Amino acid sequence: MKKGIAATLAGMLIALRTVDAQVMVVKGGARKWPIDLAGLAADTSASSRALVEVLGRDLENSGWFSLAPAGSGIVRCTGRVRSRGDRITVVCSVVSRRTGREYLSRRYRTRTDELRQTAHRLADEIVRAVLGKPGIATTRIAMVGTRDGHKELYMCDADGGNLVQLTRDRSISVAPAWGPEGRVLYYTSFLMGFPDVYSIDLVRKKRIRLVRFPGLNTGAAVSPDGRRMAVVLSKDGNPELYVLEMRGWRATRLTRTPTAAEASPAWSPDGTRLAFVSDRSGTPQIYVLEADSGRTERLHLRGSENVAPDWGPDGRLAFASRFAGIYRIGVYDFDSGKVSYVTPPDANYEDPSWAPDGRHIAATRTAGFRSQIFIVDTMGDPPRLLTPYPGDWYSPAWSPRSR
């Protein structure tokens, strides 16, 4: 009986959404829901107006919405945004213009210096309420930047705002990677003269020199359950792939390739497999290893080189594939065995990192002598510049949703 009721409710929900979907517009490469924000009335303060602007930009960046002129659109947002002193209040209702159905009703009261976070949160709630899909506005992206002439670690919001410098070592910091809870960053630094793995707890503002075996320590990737860290070590002579227990730091060697080198480990979403790069075949290629059995197989992909694997939340694997000196971002579907390339053949894109929505990918684009980070939409919208800042920017790492 419960299953029958659930099926009926699901059918009603699909029917309601189908009515609205009939008037969707196509802009760029993906279908959009036009949303009217004119009814969300902001007072004359800069803070209130800024919050509405950030909200609109977040909804567009989600890939699912386009901003509609006042009085149009298939979804409308009504309410008010008021600032008083150091406080800002948001009252918001989101409804279907055609059916009158209320998707969402929210009220926030927070500090004005948190207006961006409030807008991000509201945007993700709208995406979830209207479409049942995860948003990305509340996520963050870590990266390496050379704004001050050194390779330092930075972090920004998913829209490119709120840029924060995390290291000031005047050294080399590379390969940022997030822990599964979104509060700890792992990276490789030459701070002590040798490549070691460090962690930064962004909540406690604490940094630890974590992995410091003799030789090379790099490529840290923490498993989805937070119990293991895949890392490349040369403590036994050759750069090999290891897994470290996060408690006790017991090291298990996974590869034995005395004439090759391993790099760039990435966990599958269920933590049972590792993708990594090895040049054991003569050129850098991607291999997949079963974490328990050690069974390894190569992914036979196009391109003279295939590097930088990153596993998405839906099980697809992003990577960079080289064609005639240019890297393109490919997405491999394990179920079908098919690859789709999501960047154009005349532009150089590397270092893919999946967003937790399973749709967007942050990647480094190099043009001429300049590297910047762009957001690539796997559904076809044009790439969006994330880093309009001086210097070079590369090696993005997209955070999970904070738990």
N, C-alpha and C positions, 0 to 999 in steps of 0.2 A: 504493500500500500504506500509506504514511504517513497519507494522508488518511482511509483506512478505519479505521486504528487510532485516529486523533484523533476521528473521528465516534463510534466505539464508546465511547471514554473519556468524551466529552461526554455521550453518552446515559446512561451509568452515573451521571455526576454529577447530571444532571437527575433521574434516577430517585430517587437518594438524597435530593435536596432535596425532591422531590415527597412522599416519605413524611413528612418533617418538616412540610411545608407543610400537610398535612391537618389538623393540630391548631393552626394559627395562630389567634390571637385578634385581634379588631378592637377597637381602643381609639382614641377620637377619630375621625379620618377615614381612617386607613391601617392596613393589616394589620401585625401585630407578631409577632416571634419571642420568646416568653417565655424569658428566660435566668435561670438560678439561679446567683447569686454566693455562696451560703452556703458552698460548699466552698472558696472562696478565703479561707483562715483568716488573719486579721490578728492580730498580737500586741496587747498592751494599750497600746502607745504611740500617742500622738495622731497621729503621722506615718503609721503603718501604717493606722490606721482612716481617716484622711483620704484616703489614696490609693484605698482601696476605694470610699469614698463618691464621689470624683470620677469613678472608672471607671464606676460605676453611672449617675451622672448623664449622663456622656458617651454611654453606650449608649442611654439613653432619648432624649437630644437628637438622636441620629442619625436618629430616626424609624423605625428598623427593629426595635427591641427594646423589650420591656417587662420590668420586673424581676419575676421569679416568686418565690412563697414557697419556702422551703427544701424540697427534696425533690420539687419539681415543675418544670415548664418543659420545653421540647423541646431546649434547649441548656443544658449545665451547665459551670461553670467551677470547677476545683479547683486547689489549690496552697497557697502560703503567702506572707505578706508579713511581713518581719522588719526591725526597726530596731535598729541598734547604733551609738551615737555619732552621727556626722554622715552615716552611710551607711544606705541602705535596700535590701533585696534582695527581688525579686519572682520567684517561680517559679509559672508559670501554664500550665494545660492546658485547652483548650476542646474538649468532645466532644458528640456527639449522644446524647441520652439514649435514643433509640429504637434506633439502629443501632450505637452504640458507636464510630462513626467519629470520629477525632481531627482536628479542624479546624486546631488550632494548639497549639504548645508553645513557650513563651518563658521566658527567664531574663534578668532585668535586675539590675544592681547599680549604684546611682547615689547621688548626694548627697541628703540629705533635703530640701534647699531646691529640688530639681528633681522633687519627687514629682508635682506637677501635670503637668509635661511627660511624665513616665513614664506616668502614668495615661492622658493624652491619646493617647500613642503606642500603648499597648496597646489602647485602645478602637478606634482606627482599624484596627489589625491584625486585631482580632476581626471588625469589619464586613467587611473585605476577605476574610478567610479563610472566613467562614460564608456570605456573600451574594455575594461577588465584586463588591462595590460600594465606591466611595470613601467614606471617612469625612470628618468635618469637625472632629474634636476638636483636631487639631494646628494648625488654621488660626487666624488672628487677624482682628479687626475694628477698623479705624481709624474715628474719628468726630470730630465737633466737639462740644465740651461747654462749658458755662458755669458749671461748679462753683465757680470762683473769681470769677465776675462778668464774665469776659472770654471771647471766643470763641477757645478754645485747642484744639489737636489732642491727642487721646488715642488709646489703643489698649488692647484687652483680648483675652482668649482667647475662643473661640467660645461658651463657657458663661457669659460675663459676668464671670468672675473675672480676677484679675491685672491690674487696671486700672492703666495707666501714663500719666502726663502727658508728652507729647512736646515741647510748646512752652510757654514761659513769657514770652511777649512783651508781655503786657498790651495786645494789639492785636486785630486780626481775622484769624483763620485759617479758611479755608473750602475746600470741594471737595477732600478727600483722595482720592487714587487710587494704587493699587499698581503697581509695576513688575512685569514678568512673572516674575521670580525670587523675589518675595516678600521682598526684603531692603531695597528702597528705596521710600519714600513720596514722592509728589509732591502739592503743594497750593498754594493761592493765599493770599498773605499781604499785608496792608497795612502791614507792619512799617516800610517806608521812606516811608510816606505814600501810595503808589500800589500798585495790585494787580499783584504780580509772582508768578511761579511759582518755588517753592523745591523742593528735594529734601532728604530726610533719609535718609542711609544708616544703617539701624538696627544694622548690624554694626559699622561703623567709628565710629558716633556722630558723624557729620559732616554739617553742613548747608551747602547751597550755594544762593545766589541764582542761579537757572538761566536764566530767561527774563525779560528786563527791557527790552523795547522801549518806546518812548514810548507812553503811553496804557494801555489795558486789556490785561492778560496773564492769562488764566484758562482753566479747563477742561482742564487737562493730562490727556491719555490716551496712554499709551505702547503701541505696537503689540505684539502677542504675540511677535514676534521681537526686540523691544528696540531696533530700529534707527530707529524714527520716533516722533515725538510729535505727536499732534493737539492743537491749542490754538486758542483764540479770541483774536485780536489786533485792536486798533483802531489800529495804527500807521499805516495808510493812510487813517484817517478814520472808517470804520464798523466795528463789530464783525463780523469775518468769520472763516471757518474756514480755518486754515492747517495744513500739515504741516511739521514741522521735522526735518531729519536730525540724529540724536543725535550724529553725528560731523561737526563743521564747522558745524552749526546753520544750514544753508541752508534758507530758508523758501520753501515753495510755497503760493501762495494757491489755495484750492479753491472758494470761493464769491465771487460778485460781486452783492450785493443792496443797492444804495445806500439803499433805503427800508425795509430790514428788518434784523434782528439775528439772529445765530446763537449757539448755546450748546450745552453738554452733549454733546460728541462721545464716541462709544463705538465701539471696534473690534469687528468680528466675530471669532470664534475663529480663523479662518484668515488674518486680517489683510488681506483683500481689499476689505472694505467698511467704511464708517463710518456709523453712525446719529448723527443730531444733531437739534437743535431749531431751528426757524426760525419767525418770525412773518410770513413773506412772504405768506401767504394772508390775513392780518388777525388771526389768533389763533395762539398757539404750537402747532405741530404737529411730528410726527416725520417726518424725511426720511432716506432711505438713499442714500448716494453710493458709487459704485465708485471705489476709491482710485486706480486707474491711469487709467481713461478719464474720470473726472469725471462720468459719467452719474448723474443724480439723479432719484429718484422719491419721491413722498409716500406714506406709509402712511395709508390712509383708515380711520381708527379712530373708534369712537364717542366721545362726550364732547366738551364744548365746547373743552377744551384737552387736549393729550397731550404730556407732557414727561418728562424724566429717563430716557432710554433706557439700558438696560444689557444687554449681550449675554451670554447664559449659555453654559456650555461645550458644551451640546448644540445650539446654534444658535438657541434661542428667545430672544425679546427681551422683557424686562420693562420696564414703563413705568408712569407715573402718569397716570391719566385723570380728568378733572374732570366730575362730574355734580352739578348743582344746588349748587355750592359745596363739594362734598366730593370729595376725591381717593381713587380706588381703584387698587390695583395690578393691572394687567393683564399677561397673558403672551401674546405673539403668536407663532404657529407659522407660519414661512415656507412650510413644505411644504403645509399645509392651508389657509393663509390665515385660520385661525380664532383668535379671542381668548377666553381664559378669564380671568375675574376671580377673584383668589385672596384678596381681602379683602372683608369685608361692606359692604353699601351704606350703613350707618349709622355708619361709623367712618372717620376721615380718615387715610389712609396715603400717604406720599410717599417720595421718594429711594430707590427700590429698588436693591439690590446683590446679585447672585447669589453664592451659595456655590459653591465648586468641585465640589460633588456634583451640581449641576444640579437639586436638589430644593428647597433652602431659599433664602429671600430675606430679607436684612436690610432693614428699612424704618423710616422715622420715622413714629410715630403721634402725632398731636396731639389732645388732648382738653381742652377748656376753654382754659386758658392754659399748658398743660404739654406739652412735647414729649419723647418717650422713644423709644428704639429697641426694636423687637420683631423676633423671628425668625418669619417667615411660612413655613408649610409648604405647598407647592403641591399636596401630596397630601391635604390636608384636616385635619391635626392643628391644634389651637387655637394661636393666636399665643403666643409665649413672650417675656416681658419680658427684655431683655438688660441694661438699665441701671437697676438699683434704687438709683440714686445721686441726691444733691441736684443741683439745677440742671436745665437743659434739654440734651437730647442729640439730635443730628440728623446728617444727611449720612453715613450709614455707608458704609464701603468694605470689602468682604470680601476678604481676602488670597487669592492662589492658594496652592497647596501649595508649600512651599519646595523648591527644586531642589537 
